[in-house]
Amino acid sequence: MRIRLLKIYRGVLAILLICIVPLWGCSREETLPVTVDFRTVIVDNDYSVPVQVIISNETEGADEYEWTFQGASPASSMQKNPGTLVYDTPGTYTISLYAVNRDGAEGEKSITLDLDAPVIIAFKATIEKDNFSPATVTLENNTTGAQTFNWTFEGGTPASSTDQTPPSVVFTTPGEHTISLQVSNGRETYTKDTIITVAPNLVADFDWEVDFQDKDLEVPVKLTMQNTSVSSTSYQWSFDGGTPIESTEENPVVVFTTPGAHQIILTSTNGKETKSSTKTITLLPDTNLKIFEDIRFGINTAHNTNVIGSFFSAFTEKIYTKSEVTADTGRLIDLVFFGLNDSFTLNRFYAPDDLESTTFDAIPNATHTKLINTQEACACGANLSLAQFDAMSDDRLLQGITVIENTAGLQPFDDSIVPRIVLFETADGRKGAVKIKRFVADGQNSYIETDIKIQKQKTT
């Protein structure tokens, strides 16, 4: 408006100055025309607010300019080149330029800009209930500034959608599935992906771990179930002839006390499907006898150098060397062998709590085992022949033996009698026998090789 008023004033003044007022009139110089033109450049070609617009003035013949920028900052300018405009609100806006020159010539031009709201693409995929097949996914579209929506659901039903908020999608195939959303405001396109995972198909399966003391599968046998089911949330066990006969634990413990075939059934479910697995375990009659073969006891030097141990536990089924004896292992040791040297002139089995007369260290938490090293000298009524030992397949013979310790029976022995049978009874009343099969001379690493048969549990 200011330029327009100035333009009127200058026009009048120009006429007064150039007019010659003769009787026949006046004359006026020809005015220079104004050609108004300008260009706009959208920074980064980004029409989503905030938008920056650079004005390039290409007007010819003008001396003064009046810009109006609807909705922009700044809102107006008198500069030939007003610089960069900033628009913070989407909409349609007019840019106008009015220009004049000293001769009073004028011109103007207006253009409009369509500016978009910013496109913010966002959505949330939620698996209903759980991700077991079939997995149902609901979608929440939080996108703003977009006009069109294109969804794709890898492996899903439906496979695609153009709805702003599509219906629920069902996935049945285990594994990862990509959900993709492509949106557009008519000018620009944006894409966002997310992955949902469908759990593996339901599998009902199991194994079991036999208690260490029951690995011969002679009843009673204790089993700890090892549930290897996949994609299951609850379990129902059935144990034919077991205690308990049923369980809903994931990995229950069951005891079988009768020999024969026992059926174990596991039914697994995840609320959408149910599957079962059945296996059979066959258990043997109880012999109440543990049998160990080729057990080596080292002589004094072999034991002390931790090459071959001299301490035996039927419970852990292991020979211990000197360095392996602790307060925990000491209470489990049943037999101690002391061999003086590699000539085997003096050998004897000792009770774990009776090592004072040997060069061995005392055993912590040691218990007492009664021993008959020399049946031939004992005169105590206990006798087990080599043939009886070899034929023993249960503990009936051991039940009838009474192990009575006396000085004669505890006498050391040499290698003149091979094989030799040594009788014993542990502190908790389990009876057994050792058959010395060989005396093996190997210097400091010499040892005796034995077979051992011992009751699993004390009998009344």
TASUL-V729134 format. One record per pair of residues at least 24 apart in sequence whose ideal C-beta (glycine too) atoms are under 8 Angstrom apart, sorted by the first residue. I is the first residue (numbers start at 0). J is the second residue. Records with the same first field share a line. If there is no record, write none. Layout:
# TASUL-V729134
I: J  J
This chain:
# TASUL-V729134
0: 65
1: 65
2: 63  64  65  77  97  98  99
3: 65  97  99  105
5: 63  99
6: 99  103  105
9: 101  103
10: 103
13: 102  103
30: 100  102  103  104
31: 60  100  102  104
32: 60  104  106
33: 58  59  60  61  98  99  100  104  105  106
34: 58  59  60  106
35: 61  96  97  98  106  107  108
36: 108
37: 94  96  108
39: 94  110  112
42: 83
45: 187
46: 113  114  115  186  187
47: 89  114  115  116  117  118  144  184  187
48: 86  87  88  89  114  115  116  117
49: 85  86  87
50: 85  86  112  114
51: 83  84  85
52: 83  84  85  86  94  112
53: 82  83  84
54: 80  81  82  83  84  94
55: 80
56: 80  81  96
58: 96  98  106
60: 100  104  106
61: 98  99  100  106
62: 99  100  101
63: 98  99  100
64: 96  97  98
65: 96  97  98
66: 94  95  96
67: 93  94  95  96  97
68: 92  94
69: 93  94  95
86: 112  114
88: 114
89: 114  115  116  117
90: 114
115: 144  184  186  187
116: 143  144  184
117: 143  144
118: 142  143  144  145  182  183  184  187  189
119: 143  144
120: 145  180  182  189  190  191
121: 191
122: 180  191  193
124: 178  193  195
126: 195
127: 167
128: 270
129: 198  232  269  270  271
130: 195  196  197  198
131: 197  198  201  230  269  270  271  272
132: 170  171  172  173  197  198  200  271
133: 169  170  171  271
134: 169  170  171  195  197  198
135: 167  168  169
136: 167  168  169  170  178  195
137: 167
138: 164  165  167  168  178
139: 164
140: 164  180
142: 180  182
144: 184
145: 182  183  184  189
146: 183  184  185
147: 182  183  185
148: 180  181  182
149: 180  181  182
150: 178  179  180
151: 177  178  179  181
152: 176  178
153: 177  178  179
170: 195  197
171: 197
172: 197
173: 197  198  199  200
198: 230
199: 229  230
200: 229  230
201: 228  229  230  231  267  268  269  271  272  273  274
202: 227  228  229  230  231  267  274
203: 228  231  265  266  267  274  275  276
204: 228  229  265  276
205: 263  265  276  278
207: 263  280
212: 314  455
215: 283  289
216: 280  281  282  283
217: 258  282  283  284  285  286  287  455
218: 255  256  257  258  282  283  284  285
219: 254  255  256  285
220: 254  255  282
221: 252  253  254
222: 252  253  254  255  280
223: 250  252
224: 250  251  252  253  263  265
225: 250
226: 250  265
228: 265  267  276
230: 269
231: 267  268  269
232: 268  269  270
233: 267  268  269
234: 265  266  267
235: 265  266
236: 263  264  265  266
237: 262  263  264  266
238: 263
239: 263
255: 280  282
257: 282
258: 282  283  284  285
286: 392  393  394
287: 393  394  454  455  456  458
288: 391  392  393  394  397  452  453  454  455
289: 313  316  451  452  453  454  455
290: 450  451  452
291: 316  450  451  452  453
292: 450
293: 448  449  450
294: 318  448  449  450  451
295: 446  447  448  449
296: 336  338  446  447  449
297: 336  338  444  445  446
298: 338  339  340  341  343  443  445  446
299: 337  338  339  340  357  358  359
300: 340  443  444  445
301: 443  444  445  446
302: 359
303: 358
304: 443
306: 443  444
307: 444  446
309: 335  336  337  338  359
310: 334  335  351  362
311: 335  336  451
313: 425  429  431  451  453
321: 359  360
324: 360  362  363
325: 363
326: 363  364
327: 364
329: 362  363  364  365
330: 363  364  365  366
332: 362  365  366
333: 368  423  425  429  431  453
334: 368  423  433  451
335: 359  362
336: 447
338: 445  446  447
340: 445
341: 440  441  442  443  445
342: 440
343: 413  414  438  440  445  447
344: 413
345: 411  413
346: 411  412  413  414  447
347: 372  409  410  411  412
348: 372  421  423  433
366: 425  426  427
367: 426
368: 423  424  425  426
369: 402  403  404  423  424
370: 402  404  408  409  421  422  423
371: 402  403  404  408  409  421  422  423
372: 408  409  410  411  412  421
373: 407  408  409  410  412
374: 408  420  422
375: 416
376: 407  408  410
377: 403  405  407  408
378: 405  407
379: 403  405  407  408
381: 422
383: 420  422  432
384: 420
385: 418  420  434
388: 420  432  434  450  452
389: 434
391: 432  452
394: 430  454  455  458
397: 430  431  432  452  453  454
398: 430  454  458
400: 430
402: 430
414: 438
425: 453
427: 457
428: 457
429: 453  454  455  456  457
430: 454
